[in-house]
């Protein structure tokens, strides 16, 4: 019965594993990108978003913008 040989490497630290993973991803042509997004758990941020949405809802060109969006978007392509 054939057995798979055990790896003789010593255990890697989490930092070494992550560095190896990043090397593999870069070898595939990928690069890391960091995204910063609003913290929706922060009440001040939520209030600012509500305030801005209310201001946008009162914009005088809303109807024209909505009509334009309806003509240019293709919801069937949203998959």
C-alpha positions in Angstrom: 0.0 0.0 0.0 1.5 3.3 -1.1 1.4 6.2 1.4 1.9 9.9 0.8 5.2 11.1 2.2 4.9 13.5 5.0 6.1 17.1 4.6 9.4 17.6 6.3 8.9 21.4 6.6 8.6 22.8 10.1 5.4 24.6 10.9 5.1 28.1 9.5 3.9 31.2 11.5 0.8 32.9 10.3 2.9 35.7 8.9 4.9 33.2 6.8 1.7 31.6 5.6 0.2 34.9 4.6 3.5 36.0 2.8 3.4 32.7 0.9 -0.2 33.2 -0.1 0.5 36.8 -1.3 3.4 35.5 -3.4 1.2 32.9 -5.0 -1.5 35.6 -5.7 1.1 38.0 -7.2 2.4 35.1 -9.4 -1.2 34.9 -10.7 -1.0 38.5 -11.8 -3.0 39.9 -8.8 -2.1 42.7 -6.5 -3.4 43.7 -3.1 -5.8 46.7 -2.8 -7.1 48.2 0.4 -10.7 49.6 0.4 -12.0 52.0 3.0 -15.8 52.1 3.4 -18.1 54.0 5.7 -18.5 52.4 9.2 -22.2 51.8 9.2 -22.1 50.9 12.9 -21.1 54.5 13.7 -24.3 56.5 14.5 -22.7 59.7 13.2 -22.0 58.1 9.9 -25.5 56.7 9.6 -26.9 60.2 10.4 -24.7 61.8 7.8 -25.8 59.3 5.1 -29.5 59.9 6.0 -29.0 63.7 5.8 -27.3 63.4 2.4 -29.9 61.1 1.1 -32.7 63.5 2.2 -30.9 66.3 0.4 -30.5 64.3 -2.7 -34.2 63.3 -2.6 -35.1 67.0 -2.8 -32.8 67.7 -5.8 -34.9 69.5 -8.5 -33.5 67.3 -11.3 -34.4 64.0 -9.7 -37.2 63.2 -12.1 -34.9 63.9 -15.2 -32.1 61.9 -13.7 -34.4 58.9 -12.9 -35.8 59.0 -16.4 -32.3 59.0 -17.9 -31.2 56.1 -15.7 -34.3 54.1 -16.8 -33.3 54.6 -20.4 -29.6 53.7 -20.1 -29.6 50.9 -17.6 -30.2 47.3 -18.5 -31.3 45.3 -15.4 -31.3 42.1 -17.4 -27.5 42.3 -17.4 -27.3 42.4 -13.6 -26.3 38.9 -12.8 
